[in-house]
Amino acid sequence: MIFMQHLGLRNITSLVERVSRFTVLLKNDDKKTRNVLGKVIDAIAHLPLKARKSITFDRGTEFVAWPHLQAETGTQTWLCDPSSPWQKGTVENTNRRARRRLPRKLDLKHVSEADLKSLSDKLNATPRKFLGWKTPAEVLREKMMAR
């Protein structure tokens, strides 16, 4: 998620598990690939392999080191076609939900990691019609417990 350019380079990476819609929001100080993918690796490395089988990125420059992520985590990496946001529709929908609390004009220097964790927790505790009125956290837990 990007914010107004005059406010600086800070941005947020949205990680959304496709089946459960479980969301993790990561704050970045810039769009440098080492920093962004480093945070992604830290966020997913502790997950069981079945929770991180694949990841799809848009074509942003912050994701150019995707082979490094794939080698570090064993996660298959995909890139969307140029100008094709519908190929990552779940993330786009989640970003729209997060924008209610994180408008583009917000200066991210006033948003803490705890604030993002709180927003992620709220998104993950909201029942969704798509999930049979279960929460993303419940669906992810069920998925991880299944053999």
C-alpha positions as CSV (number, residue, x, y, z in Angstrom):
1,M,0.0,0.0,0.0
2,I,1.4,3.3,-1.0
3,F,0.7,6.7,0.5
4,M,1.0,10.3,-0.8
5,Q,4.4,10.9,-2.2
6,H,5.1,14.2,-0.4
7,L,4.8,12.3,2.9
8,G,7.9,10.2,2.2
9,L,8.8,6.7,1.0
10,R,7.1,4.8,3.8
11,N,4.7,2.1,2.7
12,I,2.9,-1.0,3.9
13,T,3.3,-4.6,2.5
14,S,0.1,-6.6,2.8
15,L,0.4,-10.4,3.1
16,V,-2.9,-12.2,2.7
17,E,-3.3,-16.0,2.8
18,R,-5.6,-16.8,-0.1
19,V,-7.9,-19.5,1.4
20,S,-8.5,-18.0,4.9
21,R,-7.9,-14.3,4.1
22,F,-5.6,-14.1,7.1
23,T,-3.7,-10.8,6.9
24,V,-0.3,-9.5,8.1
25,L,0.6,-5.8,7.5
26,L,4.3,-4.9,7.4
27,K,5.5,-1.3,7.7
28,N,8.5,-0.3,5.5
29,D,10.6,2.8,5.6
30,D,11.3,2.7,1.9
31,K,10.8,0.5,-1.2
32,K,14.2,-1.0,-1.2
33,T,14.0,-4.7,-2.0
34,R,16.4,-5.8,0.7
35,N,14.3,-4.1,3.4
36,V,10.8,-5.1,2.1
37,L,11.6,-8.7,1.3
38,G,13.6,-9.0,4.5
39,K,10.4,-8.2,6.4
40,V,8.4,-10.6,4.3
41,I,10.9,-13.4,5.0
42,D,10.8,-12.6,8.7
43,A,7.0,-12.7,8.7
44,I,6.6,-16.0,6.9
45,A,9.7,-18.0,7.8
46,H,8.2,-19.3,11.1
47,L,5.0,-20.5,9.4
48,P,4.6,-24.2,8.5
49,L,5.3,-24.9,4.8
50,K,1.7,-25.5,4.0
51,A,0.9,-22.0,5.1
52,R,3.5,-20.5,2.8
53,K,3.4,-22.7,-0.3
54,S,3.3,-19.7,-2.7
55,I,3.3,-16.0,-2.8
56,T,2.2,-13.6,-5.6
57,F,3.7,-10.2,-6.0
58,D,2.8,-7.3,-8.2
59,R,5.5,-5.9,-10.5
60,G,6.9,-3.3,-8.0
61,T,10.6,-2.8,-7.9
62,E,10.6,-3.8,-4.2
63,F,10.0,-7.4,-5.3
64,V,12.9,-7.8,-7.8
65,A,14.8,-10.0,-5.4
66,W,12.0,-12.6,-5.3
67,P,14.5,-15.5,-6.1
68,H,16.2,-14.7,-2.8
69,L,12.9,-15.1,-1.0
70,Q,12.2,-18.3,-2.8
71,A,15.6,-19.7,-1.8
72,E,15.3,-18.6,1.8
73,T,11.9,-19.9,2.5
74,G,11.1,-22.6,0.0
75,T,8.0,-20.6,-1.1
76,Q,7.1,-20.7,-4.7
77,T,7.0,-17.1,-6.0
78,W,4.8,-15.7,-8.8
79,L,4.5,-12.3,-10.4
80,C,1.3,-10.8,-11.7
81,D,1.2,-9.7,-15.3
82,P,1.8,-5.9,-15.8
83,S,-1.2,-3.8,-15.0
84,S,-3.3,-6.8,-13.9
85,P,-4.4,-6.1,-10.3
86,W,-7.3,-8.6,-10.6
87,Q,-4.6,-11.4,-10.5
88,K,-4.2,-10.5,-6.8
89,G,-7.8,-9.7,-6.1
90,T,-7.7,-11.0,-2.5
91,V,-4.9,-8.5,-1.6
92,E,-6.7,-5.7,-3.4
93,N,-9.9,-6.4,-1.4
94,T,-7.9,-6.5,1.8
95,N,-6.1,-3.3,1.0
96,R,-9.5,-1.6,0.5
97,R,-10.6,-2.8,3.9
98,A,-7.4,-1.6,5.5
99,R,-7.7,1.8,3.8
100,R,-10.6,2.6,6.0
101,R,-8.1,3.0,8.8
102,L,-5.0,3.9,6.6
103,P,-6.1,6.6,4.1
104,R,-3.6,7.6,1.5
105,K,-3.1,11.0,3.1
106,L,-1.9,9.4,6.4
107,D,1.7,10.0,7.3
108,L,3.0,6.6,8.3
109,K,5.6,8.0,10.7
110,H,2.6,8.3,13.1
111,V,1.7,4.7,12.7
112,S,3.4,2.1,14.9
113,E,4.0,-1.6,14.4
114,A,1.5,-2.1,17.2
115,D,-1.1,0.0,15.3
116,L,-0.6,-2.3,12.3
117,K,-0.8,-5.4,14.4
118,S,-4.0,-4.1,16.0
119,L,-5.5,-3.5,12.5
120,S,-4.4,-6.9,11.3
121,D,-6.0,-8.5,14.4
122,K,-9.2,-6.6,13.7
123,L,-9.2,-7.8,10.0
124,N,-8.5,-11.4,11.1
125,A,-11.3,-11.3,13.7
126,T,-14.0,-10.0,11.4
127,P,-16.4,-12.8,10.2
128,R,-16.7,-13.0,6.4
129,K,-19.6,-14.2,4.3
130,F,-17.1,-15.8,1.9
131,L,-15.8,-17.9,4.8
132,G,-19.3,-19.1,5.9
133,W,-19.3,-16.3,8.6
134,K,-16.1,-17.6,10.1
135,T,-13.2,-15.3,10.8
136,P,-9.9,-15.5,8.9
137,A,-8.2,-16.6,12.1
138,E,-10.6,-19.5,12.6
139,V,-10.2,-20.7,9.0
140,L,-6.4,-20.5,9.2
141,R,-6.4,-22.4,12.5
142,E,-8.6,-25.1,11.0
143,K,-6.4,-25.3,7.9
144,M,-3.3,-25.7,10.0
145,M,-4.8,-28.4,12.1
146,A,-6.1,-30.5,9.2
147,R,-3.8,-33.2,7.9
